[in-house]
Structures are given as structure tokens and as C-alpha cells.
Amino acid sequence: MPIWKLEPQNVDSPHWQASTYQGPVMVRAASEIEARHLAAQRFGSATAARAGEDTLLNPWSQEPLVLCTRVLHTGYDDAGKEEVLEPREER
């Protein structure tokens, strides 16, 4: 299964308030769409509605805010379930 690197762009965007994390992410997923979805699930954060302002959306699914590229030779095993590989989840 492919390994994807998601790199935040424009972290000054207010949409980053809808994420608990703003650093690079490595994901094993079948597609870019699924990689973005897994990052959004892992790091998404609810935000309060703001009267008269745009709704904040999870940035991980937004192409202008997150660059997502397939990477080779990462040191990660491409066999396994779809998951966020880095950063590792704290237990």
C-alpha cells in the first residue's frame, strides 16, 4: 500500500484551528483521498460557530492547506493496514 506525506501549508489560515496538529504526517493508505481522510480523523477538532464568519473546516482535506505526495523509500513497511504512521499516537 502506498505511503503518503502530508505537509501543512499556510498554517496561518484560521482553518488550522480545526486541527490539533500542524506538522508533517506520514500515512499508509490506498489513495491520497484516504490519506487525507485518516489525517482528518486523527487530528480534527471541533470549533465553535462564529457569528458572521466562515465555518472553519478541517484543513487536512483541503488541498490549498495540505500538500499530499506519495513517497517511496520511506523506511515504513508498505504492507499493513491503513493508518497514520507519524506522528505516533500517544497511549
C-alpha positions as CSV (number, residue, x, y, z in Angstrom):
1,M,0.0,0.0,0.0
2,P,1.4,3.5,-0.8
3,I,2.9,5.8,1.8
4,W,1.9,9.4,1.7
5,K,3.4,12.5,3.2
6,L,1.1,15.3,4.2
7,E,2.7,18.7,4.6
8,P,0.8,21.7,6.1
9,Q,0.9,24.8,4.0
10,N,-0.3,28.3,5.1
11,V,-0.6,27.4,8.8
12,D,-1.8,31.0,9.4
13,S,-5.1,30.1,7.9
14,P,-7.9,30.1,10.5
15,H,-8.9,26.6,9.4
16,W,-5.9,25.3,11.3
17,Q,-8.0,26.0,14.5
18,A,-9.9,22.9,13.4
19,S,-6.9,20.6,13.9
20,T,-5.0,19.5,17.0
21,Y,-1.7,19.2,15.0
22,Q,0.0,21.3,12.4
23,G,3.1,19.3,11.5
24,P,4.0,16.8,8.8
25,V,2.2,13.5,8.7
26,M,3.1,10.1,7.2
27,V,0.2,7.8,6.3
28,R,-0.2,4.4,4.8
29,A,-3.3,4.5,2.6
30,A,-4.7,3.2,-0.7
31,S,-5.2,6.7,-2.1
32,E,-4.5,10.4,-1.4
33,I,-8.1,10.9,-0.6
34,E,-7.9,8.1,2.1
35,A,-4.7,9.5,3.4
36,R,-6.3,12.9,3.9
37,H,-9.3,11.3,5.5
38,L,-7.2,9.4,8.0
39,A,-5.3,12.6,9.0
40,A,-8.6,14.5,9.3
41,Q,-10.0,11.8,11.6
42,R,-6.9,11.7,13.7
43,F,-6.3,15.4,14.1
44,G,-9.7,17.0,13.5
45,S,-11.1,19.2,16.3
46,A,-14.5,20.7,16.7
47,T,-14.7,24.5,16.6
48,A,-17.3,26.8,17.9
49,A,-19.6,28.6,15.4
50,R,-18.6,32.2,14.9
51,A,-21.4,34.6,14.1
52,G,-20.8,36.4,10.8
53,E,-17.7,34.4,9.9
54,D,-17.0,31.5,7.6
55,T,-17.3,28.0,9.1
56,L,-13.9,26.5,9.9
57,L,-13.2,23.2,8.1
58,N,-10.7,20.5,8.9
59,P,-7.6,21.6,7.0
60,W,-6.3,18.1,6.2
61,S,-8.9,17.6,3.4
62,Q,-8.2,21.0,1.8
63,E,-5.6,20.9,-1.0
64,P,-4.6,24.5,-0.6
65,L,-3.7,23.9,3.1
66,V,-2.1,20.5,2.9
67,L,0.3,19.2,0.2
68,C,-0.1,15.4,-0.1
69,T,2.5,13.4,-2.0
70,R,3.2,9.7,-2.4
71,V,6.7,8.9,-1.2
72,L,9.0,5.9,-1.9
73,H,11.8,4.6,0.2
74,T,10.4,5.9,3.5
75,G,11.6,3.1,5.8
76,Y,8.0,2.3,6.5
77,D,6.6,-1.1,5.6
78,D,4.1,-0.7,2.8
79,A,2.3,-3.9,3.9
80,G,-0.2,-3.4,6.6
81,K,-3.4,-1.7,7.5
82,E,-4.3,1.9,6.5
83,E,-3.1,4.1,9.3
84,V,-1.3,7.3,10.4
85,L,2.3,6.2,10.8
86,E,3.8,9.5,12.1
87,P,3.4,11.2,14.4
88,R,2.8,8.1,16.5
89,E,-0.3,8.2,18.7
90,E,0.4,8.7,22.3
91,R,-1.0,5.9,24.5
